[in-house]
Structure formats: structure tokens, C-alpha cells
Amino acid sequence: MTKSELIERLTTVSGTVNKREAELIVNTIFDSIGDALVGGDRVEIRGFGSFTVRERDAREARNPKSGEIVRIPNKKTPFFKTGKELRERVNR
């Protein structure tokens, strides 16, 4: 499901929310999750899952084309862990 499909689904299921309002709602939720992760917070949506930021250590890798060793700096990456309820629904 894409973001636009989610917005369309919200308008059809709700019946009272138009497309512009649905887009604002979806964008607000996504922006809020992103802002919380940037701030170092953890976002948990009960029954769905939790978003956290994990730090990856610096490492050395090899360029497959030239064989040259390349240094990759440490970085932060978002991580999502599914909640129990969602995992059970998917595995039914």
C-alpha cells in the first residue's frame, strides 16, 4: 500500500473526511514519527509495532569494482519491530 492509497482508503472508510483532510492527517502522523526519531525518541503504536533508531558502527568495506578498501562512517538508521498483534495477523 502506498501513501496515496492509504489516503484514499481513509477517505472511503471514514465518509466524513475529504481527500485534503486525509492527506493532512497522514502527513502529520508520518512527520510526527520522523520528528520523534530525529529527536532520539522511541515511537510505539500498540498492536502495530515500535520505531527506534539504531546506531551502526563504522566499518571497512571493499569496492567490488576496484577492490579498493572504503571506510564507511558510523550512522544512525531507523528500525521497526512489529508488535505481537500485527505479527499474529500476518501469520494467520
N, C-alpha and C positions, 0 to 999 in steps of 0.2 A: 504494500500500500504506500503510495506516495503522499506527500504533504497535501497536494491539491485534492487527491481522493479522500483524504481524511476530512478536509474542509467540506467537500461535497456531502460526505456521509453525515457530518454534524448538522448540516442544513436540512437534510431529508429526515433524519431521525428526530430532530428537535421540533421542526414545524414552525417554531416561533422565532428562530434565529435566521437572519438572512446571510447571504454569502459573505458580505463585507464584515459583519459581526463575527461570523465563524472564523474568518481569516485572522481577525484581530485576537480572538481567543487562542487559537492555535499558536500564533506567533508569540503571544505573551507567555504562554506556557513554555515553549521552546527557549525563548530568550531568558526566562527566569531560571530554567535548569542550567543553561550555559553560564549565566552570570554567577550562579552559586558555585559551579565547578571552578570557574576562574578565581573566585574568592577562596578556594580551598575547602569549601563545604561539601558535605555528602547529601545527596538528594535521594529520599526513599519514598516510593509510592507503594503503599501496602497492597499486597496481592499481585503486583506487577513486577517490581524489581527495584534495584538501587543503582545509582550512578555515583562513581567515585573517580578520583584522579590518582593514577599510579605513576610513580617515577621510575623511568628506565635508566639504568646505569650507562655511562659512557663505555664504548667498546671499539674494538678494531674489526674492520671487515675487509674483504678483498673485492676489488672491482673485477667482475668476471671477464670483462673485455680485455683489460690491460694487465690484470694480475697484480696491480698496484695496491698496496695496503692503504686503506682510507680510515681516518679516525672519525667516529660518529659520536657527537657530544651527548651528554645525558639530556633527557627530555621528559616531559610530562605527557601522559596520554589518558584520555577518558576511558573508563572501564564500566561495563554494565553487567550486573549479576541479576539473573532472573529470580523472581520470587517463587515461593513454593506453589502458590495457586496457579500462576501462569505456566510453570513447568508441568504441573499435573494436567492442565487443559490441553497443552500441546501434545502430551504423551498419551492421551486417551485413545 
